[in-house]
């Protein structure tokens, strides 16, 4: 019988709890980076490459998991 809570985490080599922590941490990072991007929109001289570099690193980290 399939376990809907562990099926996807297994595909990236994680337990449910490991996947939970990774996804939760990623969500909070994205919220923070979104706020920083809004600040950059208002004050373009702040955080010129911060968000884009963080997203690039996150993309690389996620692709290594698959």
PDB file of N, CA, C and O in Angstrom:
ATOM      1  N   UNK A   1       0.842  -1.182   0.000  1.00  0.00           N
ATOM      2  CA  UNK A   1       0.000   0.000   0.000  1.00  0.00           C
ATOM      3  C   UNK A   1       0.890   1.249   0.000  1.00  0.00           C
ATOM      4  O   UNK A   1       1.871   1.316   0.740  1.00  0.00           O
ATOM      5  N   UNK A   2       0.549   2.217  -0.817  1.00  0.00           N
ATOM      6  CA  UNK A   2       1.304   3.455  -0.908  1.00  0.00           C
ATOM      7  C   UNK A   2       1.112   4.321   0.332  1.00  0.00           C
ATOM      8  O   UNK A   2       0.024   4.401   0.902  1.00  0.00           O
ATOM      9  N   UNK A   3       2.200   4.961   0.728  1.00  0.00           N
ATOM     10  CA  UNK A   3       2.108   5.949   1.803  1.00  0.00           C
ATOM     11  C   UNK A   3       2.333   7.311   1.163  1.00  0.00           C
ATOM     12  O   UNK A   3       3.449   7.630   0.754  1.00  0.00           O
ATOM     13  N   UNK A   4       1.283   8.113   1.076  1.00  0.00           N
ATOM     14  CA  UNK A   4       1.371   9.396   0.377  1.00  0.00           C
ATOM     15  C   UNK A   4       2.323  10.373   1.059  1.00  0.00           C
ATOM     16  O   UNK A   4       2.752  11.346   0.438  1.00  0.00           O
ATOM     17  N   UNK A   5       2.658  10.132   2.314  1.00  0.00           N
ATOM     18  CA  UNK A   5       3.558  11.029   3.026  1.00  0.00           C
ATOM     19  C   UNK A   5       5.028  10.699   2.786  1.00  0.00           C
ATOM     20  O   UNK A   5       5.889  11.559   2.973  1.00  0.00           O
ATOM     21  N   UNK A   6       5.326   9.474   2.379  1.00  0.00           N
ATOM     22  CA  UNK A   6       6.727   9.085   2.191  1.00  0.00           C
ATOM     23  C   UNK A   6       7.091   8.790   0.739  1.00  0.00           C
ATOM     24  O   UNK A   6       8.272   8.667   0.414  1.00  0.00           O
ATOM     25  N   UNK A   7       6.111   8.678  -0.122  1.00  0.00           N
ATOM     26  CA  UNK A   7       6.378   8.322  -1.516  1.00  0.00           C
ATOM     27  C   UNK A   7       7.299   9.333  -2.200  1.00  0.00           C
ATOM     28  O   UNK A   7       8.319   8.939  -2.765  1.00  0.00           O
ATOM     29  N   UNK A   8       6.973  10.598  -2.164  1.00  0.00           N
ATOM     30  CA  UNK A   8       7.813  11.613  -2.813  1.00  0.00           C
ATOM     31  C   UNK A   8       9.167  11.794  -2.111  1.00  0.00           C
ATOM     32  O   UNK A   8      10.192  11.821  -2.794  1.00  0.00           O
ATOM     33  N   UNK A   9       9.214  11.918  -0.785  1.00  0.00           N
ATOM     34  CA  UNK A   9      10.528  12.062  -0.141  1.00  0.00           C
ATOM     35  C   UNK A   9      11.509  10.950  -0.509  1.00  0.00           C
ATOM     36  O   UNK A   9      12.707  11.200  -0.643  1.00  0.00           O
ATOM     37  N   UNK A  10      11.009   9.727  -0.674  1.00  0.00           N
ATOM     38  CA  UNK A  10      11.883   8.613  -1.066  1.00  0.00           C
ATOM     39  C   UNK A  10      12.517   8.857  -2.427  1.00  0.00           C
ATOM     40  O   UNK A  10      13.643   8.419  -2.665  1.00  0.00           O
ATOM     41  N   UNK A  11      11.817   9.549  -3.329  1.00  0.00           N
ATOM     42  CA  UNK A  11      12.356   9.777  -4.672  1.00  0.00           C
ATOM     43  C   UNK A  11      13.560  10.715  -4.663  1.00  0.00           C
ATOM     44  O   UNK A  11      14.330  10.746  -5.623  1.00  0.00           O
ATOM     45  N   UNK A  12      13.725  11.478  -3.584  1.00  0.00           N
ATOM     46  CA  UNK A  12      14.897  12.358  -3.466  1.00  0.00           C
ATOM     47  C   UNK A  12      15.827  11.866  -2.359  1.00  0.00           C
ATOM     48  O   UNK A  12      16.706  12.599  -1.905  1.00  0.00           O
ATOM     49  N   UNK A  13      15.629  10.626  -1.930  1.00  0.00           N
ATOM     50  CA  UNK A  13      16.517  10.009  -0.969  1.00  0.00           C
ATOM     51  C   UNK A  13      16.395  10.550   0.446  1.00  0.00           C
ATOM     52  O   UNK A  13      17.387  10.629   1.170  1.00  0.00           O
ATOM     53  N   UNK A  14      15.188  10.921   0.843  1.00  0.00           N
ATOM     54  CA  UNK A  14      14.983  11.489   2.163  1.00  0.00           C
ATOM     55  C   UNK A  14      13.858  10.772   2.897  1.00  0.00           C
ATOM     56  O   UNK A  14      12.996  10.138   2.289  1.00  0.00           O
ATOM     57  N   UNK A  15      13.889  10.891   4.211  1.00  0.00           N
ATOM     58  CA  UNK A  15      12.754  10.443   5.012  1.00  0.00           C
ATOM     59  C   UNK A  15      11.713  11.558   4.981  1.00  0.00           C
ATOM     60  O   UNK A  15      11.964  12.658   4.487  1.00  0.00           O
ATOM     61  N   UNK A  16      10.545  11.244   5.521  1.00  0.00           N
ATOM     62  CA  UNK A  16       9.501  12.276   5.590  1.00  0.00           C
ATOM     63  C   UNK A  16       9.993  13.480   6.373  1.00  0.00           C
ATOM     64  O   UNK A  16       9.799  14.616   5.941  1.00  0.00           O
ATOM     65  N   UNK A  17      10.632  13.251   7.528  1.00  0.00           N
ATOM     66  CA  UNK A  17      11.069  14.348   8.384  1.00  0.00           C
ATOM     67  C   UNK A  17      12.183  15.166   7.722  1.00  0.00           C
ATOM     68  O   UNK A  17      12.179  16.393   7.815  1.00  0.00           O
ATOM     69  N   UNK A  18      13.129  14.507   7.060  1.00  0.00           N
ATOM     70  CA  UNK A  18      14.184  15.235   6.344  1.00  0.00           C
ATOM     71  C   UNK A  18      13.578  16.123   5.260  1.00  0.00           C
ATOM     72  O   UNK A  18      13.971  17.278   5.095  1.00  0.00           O
ATOM     73  N   UNK A  19      12.626  15.572   4.534  1.00  0.00           N
ATOM     74  CA  UNK A  19      11.981  16.332   3.470  1.00  0.00           C
ATOM     75  C   UNK A  19      11.173  17.493   4.040  1.00  0.00           C
ATOM     76  O   UNK A  19      11.169  18.590   3.480  1.00  0.00           O
ATOM     77  N   UNK A  20      10.499  17.249   5.141  1.00  0.00           N
ATOM     78  CA  UNK A  20       9.731  18.288   5.817  1.00  0.00           C
ATOM     79  C   UNK A  20      10.631  19.465   6.180  1.00  0.00           C
ATOM     80  O   UNK A  20      10.291  20.617   5.912  1.00  0.00           O
ATOM     81  N   UNK A  21      11.780  19.176   6.790  1.00  0.00           N
ATOM     82  CA  UNK A  21      12.693  20.246   7.202  1.00  0.00           C
ATOM     83  C   UNK A  21      13.267  20.996   5.999  1.00  0.00           C
ATOM     84  O   UNK A  21      13.386  22.221   6.026  1.00  0.00           O
ATOM     85  N   UNK A  22      13.621  20.258   4.946  1.00  0.00           N
ATOM     86  CA  UNK A  22      14.162  20.917   3.749  1.00  0.00           C
ATOM     87  C   UNK A  22      13.112  21.828   3.116  1.00  0.00           C
ATOM     88  O   UNK A  22      13.405  22.977   2.783  1.00  0.00           O
ATOM     89  N   UNK A  23      11.897  21.321   2.951  1.00  0.00           N
ATOM     90  CA  UNK A  23      10.834  22.107   2.325  1.00  0.00           C
ATOM     91  C   UNK A  23      10.445  23.310   3.185  1.00  0.00           C
ATOM     92  O   UNK A  23      10.209  24.400   2.664  1.00  0.00           O
ATOM     93  N   UNK A  24      10.378  23.110   4.491  1.00  0.00           N
ATOM     94  CA  UNK A  24      10.041  24.207   5.395  1.00  0.00           C
ATOM     95  C   UNK A  24      11.121  25.292   5.345  1.00  0.00           C
ATOM     96  O   UNK A  24      10.810  26.479   5.247  1.00  0.00           O
ATOM     97  N   UNK A  25      12.370  24.883   5.412  1.00  0.00           N
ATOM     98  CA  UNK A  25      13.471  25.840   5.335  1.00  0.00           C
ATOM     99  C   UNK A  25      13.487  26.589   4.013  1.00  0.00           C
ATOM    100  O   UNK A  25      13.728  27.796   3.973  1.00  0.00           O
ATOM    101  N   UNK A  26      13.227  25.864   2.934  1.00  0.00           N
ATOM    102  CA  UNK A  26      13.184  26.493   1.611  1.00  0.00           C
ATOM    103  C   UNK A  26      12.053  27.512   1.537  1.00  0.00           C
ATOM    104  O   UNK A  26      12.229  28.600   0.987  1.00  0.00           O
ATOM    105  N   UNK A  27      10.914  27.169   2.079  1.00  0.00           N
ATOM    106  CA  UNK A  27       9.775  28.093   2.081  1.00  0.00           C
ATOM    107  C   UNK A  27      10.076  29.379   2.829  1.00  0.00           C
ATOM    108  O   UNK A  27       9.760  30.468   2.350  1.00  0.00           O
ATOM    109  N   UNK A  28      10.685  29.258   3.999  1.00  0.00           N
ATOM    110  CA  UNK A  28      11.038  30.454   4.772  1.00  0.00           C
ATOM    111  C   UNK A  28      12.094  31.294   4.070  1.00  0.00           C
ATOM    112  O   UNK A  28      12.038  32.523   4.099  1.00  0.00           O
ATOM    113  N   UNK A  29      13.062  30.627   3.436  1.00  0.00           N
ATOM    114  CA  UNK A  29      14.078  31.368   2.669  1.00  0.00           C
ATOM    115  C   UNK A  29      13.417  32.155   1.537  1.00  0.00           C
ATOM    116  O   UNK A  29      13.739  33.323   1.317  1.00  0.00           O
ATOM    117  N   UNK A  30      12.500  31.518   0.826  1.00  0.00           N
ATOM    118  CA  UNK A  30      11.838  32.186  -0.294  1.00  0.00           C
ATOM    119  C   UNK A  30      11.015  33.385   0.168  1.00  0.00           C
ATOM    120  O   UNK A  30      10.963  34.408  -0.514  1.00  0.00           O
ATOM    121  N   UNK A  31      10.377  33.258   1.320  1.00  0.00           N
ATOM    122  CA  UNK A  31       9.621  34.392   1.869  1.00  0.00           C
ATOM    123  C   UNK A  31      10.575  35.537   2.192  1.00  0.00           C
ATOM    124  O   UNK A  31      10.309  36.686   1.841  1.00  0.00           O
ATOM    125  N   UNK A  32      11.684  35.226   2.857  1.00  0.00           N
ATOM    126  CA  UNK A  32      12.680  36.242   3.186  1.00  0.00           C
ATOM    127  C   UNK A  32      13.246  36.883   1.926  1.00  0.00           C
ATOM    128  O   UNK A  32      13.327  38.108   1.830  1.00  0.00           O
ATOM    129  N   UNK A  33      13.632  36.068   0.972  1.00  0.00           N
ATOM    130  CA  UNK A  33      14.199  36.602  -0.276  1.00  0.00           C
ATOM    131  C   UNK A  33      13.177  37.429  -1.038  1.00  0.00           C
ATOM    132  O   UNK A  33      13.545  38.393  -1.709  1.00  0.00           O
ATOM    133  N   UNK A  34      11.913  37.075  -0.949  1.00  0.00           N
ATOM    134  CA  UNK A  34      10.863  37.873  -1.574  1.00  0.00           C
ATOM    135  C   UNK A  34      10.788  39.256  -0.953  1.00  0.00           C
ATOM    136  O   UNK A  34      10.644  40.252  -1.662  1.00  0.00           O
ATOM    137  N   UNK A  35      10.886  39.324   0.370  1.00  0.00           N
ATOM    138  CA  UNK A  35      10.869  40.621   1.056  1.00  0.00           C
ATOM    139  C   UNK A  35      12.092  41.450   0.665  1.00  0.00           C
ATOM    140  O   UNK A  35      11.992  42.661   0.472  1.00  0.00           O
ATOM    141  N   UNK A  36      13.238  40.795   0.550  1.00  0.00           N
ATOM    142  CA  UNK A  36      14.456  41.505   0.139  1.00  0.00           C
ATOM    143  C   UNK A  36      14.313  42.001  -1.298  1.00  0.00           C
ATOM    144  O   UNK A  36      14.759  43.104  -1.618  1.00  0.00           O
ATOM    145  N   UNK A  37      13.701  41.205  -2.159  1.00  0.00           N
ATOM    146  CA  UNK A  37      13.480  41.636  -3.543  1.00  0.00           C
ATOM    147  C   UNK A  37      12.557  42.853  -3.601  1.00  0.00           C
ATOM    148  O   UNK A  37      12.755  43.741  -4.431  1.00  0.00           O
ATOM    149  N   UNK A  38      11.564  42.898  -2.738  1.00  0.00           N
ATOM    150  CA  UNK A  38      10.674  44.067  -2.679  1.00  0.00           C
ATOM    151  C   UNK A  38      11.450  45.298  -2.229  1.00  0.00           C
ATOM    152  O   UNK A  38      11.274  46.386  -2.777  1.00  0.00           O
ATOM    153  N   UNK A  39      12.311  45.123  -1.227  1.00  0.00           N
ATOM    154  CA  UNK A  39      13.175  46.242  -0.808  1.00  0.00           C
ATOM    155  C   UNK A  39      14.052  46.712  -1.959  1.00  0.00           C
ATOM    156  O   UNK A  39      14.233  47.913  -2.160  1.00  0.00           O
ATOM    157  N   UNK A  40      14.595  45.762  -2.713  1.00  0.00           N
ATOM    158  CA  UNK A  40      15.427  46.105  -3.873  1.00  0.00           C
ATOM    159  C   UNK A  40      14.619  46.865  -4.931  1.00  0.00           C
ATOM    160  O   UNK A  40      15.136  47.771  -5.585  1.00  0.00           O
ATOM    161  N   UNK A  41      13.369  46.493  -5.088  1.00  0.00           N
ATOM    162  CA  UNK A  41      12.522  47.189  -6.056  1.00  0.00           C
ATOM    163  C   UNK A  41      12.342  48.655  -5.674  1.00  0.00           C
ATOM    164  O   UNK A  41      12.316  49.530  -6.539  1.00  0.00           O
ATOM    165  N   UNK A  42      12.220  48.912  -4.387  1.00  0.00           N
ATOM    166  CA  UNK A  42      12.024  50.279  -3.897  1.00  0.00           C
ATOM    167  C   UNK A  42      13.350  51.036  -3.865  1.00  0.00           C
ATOM    168  O   UNK A  42      13.425  52.206  -4.239  1.00  0.00           O
ATOM    169  N   UNK A  43      14.397  50.337  -3.407  1.00  0.00           N
ATOM    170  CA  UNK A  43      15.734  50.924  -3.283  1.00  0.00           C
ATOM    171  C   UNK A  43      16.709  50.101  -4.122  1.00  0.00           C
ATOM    172  O   UNK A  43      17.383  49.220  -3.589  1.00  0.00           O
ATOM    173  N   UNK A  44      16.795  50.371  -5.424  1.00  0.00           N
ATOM    174  CA  UNK A  44      17.582  49.520  -6.319  1.00  0.00           C
ATOM    175  C   UNK A  44      19.078  49.448  -5.993  1.00  0.00           C
ATOM    176  O   UNK A  44      19.782  48.579  -6.507  1.00  0.00           O
ATOM    177  N   UNK A  45      19.553  50.333  -5.165  1.00  0.00           N
ATOM    178  CA  UNK A  45      20.960  50.316  -4.781  1.00  0.00           C
ATOM    179  C   UNK A  45      21.240  49.323  -3.650  1.00  0.00           C
ATOM    180  O   UNK A  45      22.398  49.076  -3.313  1.00  0.00           O
ATOM    181  N   UNK A  46      20.181  48.752  -3.065  1.00  0.00           N
ATOM    182  CA  UNK A  46      20.336  47.742  -2.019  1.00  0.00           C
ATOM    183  C   UNK A  46      20.202  46.338  -2.609  1.00  0.00           C
ATOM    184  O   UNK A  46      19.402  46.116  -3.518  1.00  0.00           O
ATOM    185  N   UNK A  47      20.976  45.407  -2.096  1.00  0.00           N
ATOM    186  CA  UNK A  47      20.844  43.985  -2.448  1.00  0.00           C
ATOM    187  C   UNK A  47      20.849  43.743  -3.960  1.00  0.00           C
ATOM    188  O   UNK A  47      19.993  43.027  -4.481  1.00  0.00           O
ATOM    189  N   UNK A  48      21.803  44.335  -4.650  1.00  0.00           N
ATOM    190  CA  UNK A  48      21.819  44.283  -6.121  1.00  0.00           C
ATOM    191  C   UNK A  48      21.829  42.859  -6.678  1.00  0.00           C
ATOM    192  O   UNK A  48      21.135  42.584  -7.657  1.00  0.00           O
ATOM    193  N   UNK A  49      22.589  41.964  -6.089  1.00  0.00           N
ATOM    194  CA  UNK A  49      22.663  40.592  -6.615  1.00  0.00           C
ATOM    195  C   UNK A  49      22.314  39.538  -5.557  1.00  0.00           C
ATOM    196  O   UNK A  49      22.427  38.340  -5.816  1.00  0.00           O
ATOM    197  N   UNK A  50      21.902  39.971  -4.399  1.00  0.00           N
ATOM    198  CA  UNK A  50      21.686  39.049  -3.277  1.00  0.00           C
ATOM    199  C   UNK A  50      20.663  37.960  -3.611  1.00  0.00           C
ATOM    200  O   UNK A  50      20.959  36.772  -3.490  1.00  0.00           O
ATOM    201  N   UNK A  51      19.486  38.355  -4.022  1.00  0.00           N
ATOM    202  CA  UNK A  51      18.411  37.383  -4.245  1.00  0.00           C
ATOM    203  C   UNK A  51      18.730  36.466  -5.417  1.00  0.00           C
ATOM    204  O   UNK A  51      18.530  35.255  -5.326  1.00  0.00           O
ATOM    205  N   UNK A  52      19.220  37.023  -6.509  1.00  0.00           N
ATOM    206  CA  UNK A  52      19.516  36.175  -7.672  1.00  0.00           C
ATOM    207  C   UNK A  52      20.610  35.160  -7.354  1.00  0.00           C
ATOM    208  O   UNK A  52      20.541  34.020  -7.812  1.00  0.00           O
ATOM    209  N   UNK A  53      21.603  35.552  -6.587  1.00  0.00           N
ATOM    210  CA  UNK A  53      22.664  34.591  -6.244  1.00  0.00           C
ATOM    211  C   UNK A  53      22.131  33.509  -5.299  1.00  0.00           C
ATOM    212  O   UNK A  53      22.515  32.346  -5.421  1.00  0.00           O
ATOM    213  N   UNK A  54      21.266  33.871  -4.375  1.00  0.00           N
ATOM    214  CA  UNK A  54      20.675  32.885  -3.465  1.00  0.00           C
ATOM    215  C   UNK A  54      19.796  31.892  -4.230  1.00  0.00           C
ATOM    216  O   UNK A  54      19.824  30.693  -3.955  1.00  0.00           O
ATOM    217  N   UNK A  55      19.020  32.395  -5.188  1.00  0.00           N
ATOM    218  CA  UNK A  55      18.153  31.522  -5.979  1.00  0.00           C
ATOM    219  C   UNK A  55      18.984  30.568  -6.827  1.00  0.00           C
ATOM    220  O   UNK A  55      18.633  29.396  -6.967  1.00  0.00           O
ATOM    221  N   UNK A  56      20.082  31.059  -7.394  1.00  0.00           N
ATOM    222  CA  UNK A  56      20.972  30.210  -8.184  1.00  0.00           C
ATOM    223  C   UNK A  56      21.535  29.084  -7.326  1.00  0.00           C
ATOM    224  O   UNK A  56      21.569  27.933  -7.762  1.00  0.00           O
ATOM    225  N   UNK A  57      21.972  29.399  -6.122  1.00  0.00           N
ATOM    226  CA  UNK A  57      22.515  28.380  -5.208  1.00  0.00           C
ATOM    227  C   UNK A  57      21.437  27.379  -4.801  1.00  0.00           C
ATOM    228  O   UNK A  57      21.705  26.180  -4.716  1.00  0.00           O
ATOM    229  N   UNK A  58      20.234  27.858  -4.551  1.00  0.00           N
ATOM    230  CA  UNK A  58      19.140  26.966  -4.193  1.00  0.00           C
ATOM    231  C   UNK A  58      18.801  26.040  -5.359  1.00  0.00           C
ATOM    232  O   UNK A  58      18.555  24.851  -5.154  1.00  0.00           O
ATOM    233  N   UNK A  59      18.788  26.570  -6.565  1.00  0.00           N
ATOM    234  CA  UNK A  59      18.526  25.768  -7.763  1.00  0.00           C
ATOM    235  C   UNK A  59      19.550  24.641  -7.888  1.00  0.00           C
ATOM    236  O   UNK A  59      19.190  23.496  -8.161  1.00  0.00           O
ATOM    237  N   UNK A  60      20.827  24.971  -7.687  1.00  0.00           N
ATOM    238  CA  UNK A  60      21.881  23.970  -7.762  1.00  0.00           C
ATOM    239  C   UNK A  60      21.718  22.913  -6.673  1.00  0.00           C
ATOM    240  O   UNK A  60      21.909  21.724  -6.929  1.00  0.00           O
ATOM    241  N   UNK A  61      21.369  23.335  -5.474  1.00  0.00           N
ATOM    242  CA  UNK A  61      21.173  22.403  -4.359  1.00  0.00           C
ATOM    243  C   UNK A  61      20.018  21.451  -4.636  1.00  0.00           C
ATOM    244  O   UNK A  61      20.117  20.255  -4.362  1.00  0.00           O
ATOM    245  N   UNK A  62      18.924  21.977  -5.178  1.00  0.00           N
ATOM    246  CA  UNK A  62      17.759  21.141  -5.469  1.00  0.00           C
ATOM    247  C   UNK A  62      18.073  20.154  -6.577  1.00  0.00           C
ATOM    248  O   UNK A  62      17.663  18.996  -6.508  1.00  0.00           O
ATOM    249  N   UNK A  63      18.797  20.596  -7.601  1.00  0.00           N
ATOM    250  CA  UNK A  63      19.120  19.677  -8.707  1.00  0.00           C
ATOM    251  C   UNK A  63      20.066  18.574  -8.293  1.00  0.00           C
ATOM    252  O   UNK A  63      20.047  17.502  -8.898  1.00  0.00           O
ATOM    253  N   UNK A  64      20.890  18.791  -7.290  1.00  0.00           N
ATOM    254  CA  UNK A  64      21.777  17.719  -6.799  1.00  0.00           C
ATOM    255  C   UNK A  64      20.995  16.641  -6.065  1.00  0.00           C
ATOM    256  O   UNK A  64      21.461  15.507  -5.959  1.00  0.00           O
ATOM    257  N   UNK A  65      19.819  16.976  -5.559  1.00  0.00           N
ATOM    258  CA  UNK A  65      19.011  16.035  -4.784  1.00  0.00           C
ATOM    259  C   UNK A  65      18.308  15.011  -5.676  1.00  0.00           C
ATOM    260  O   UNK A  65      18.015  13.903  -5.227  1.00  0.00           O
ATOM    261  N   UNK A  66      18.038  15.364  -6.918  1.00  0.00           N
ATOM    262  CA  UNK A  66      17.239  14.487  -7.792  1.00  0.00           C
ATOM    263  C   UNK A  66      18.049  13.345  -8.367  1.00  0.00           C
ATOM    264  O   UNK A  66      17.517  12.527  -9.118  1.00  0.00           O
TER     265      UNK A  66
END
